[in-house]
Amino acid sequence: MRLDKFLKVSRIIKRRTVAKEIADKGRITVNDKIAKSSTDVSVGDVLVIAFGNKTLTVKVEALVESTKKQDAGEMFSVVSETYKEQY
């Protein structure tokens, strides 16, 4: 599954266009390699996503083409969530 589609279906990022933008700016890594929006994601991959002052690390648990809102959280597990200090 494409990275941008995974982020949208799992609801980590609400819109696929936003997911594509963030990926193409180099703010997402898959298994420690900078990923583009078209990068294939598979079960077991570790994604590190940089949002502004927050860095989210998740592990892909399942790939589903479409899902209901309450089931979206089962597609990934949060490994860590860190925040940069604000001055």
Secondary structure, 3 states (H helix, E strand, C coil): CEHHHHHHHCCCCCCHHHHHHHHHCCCEEECCEECCCCCECCCCCEEEEEECCEEEEEEECCCCCCCCHHHHHHHEEEEEEEECCCC
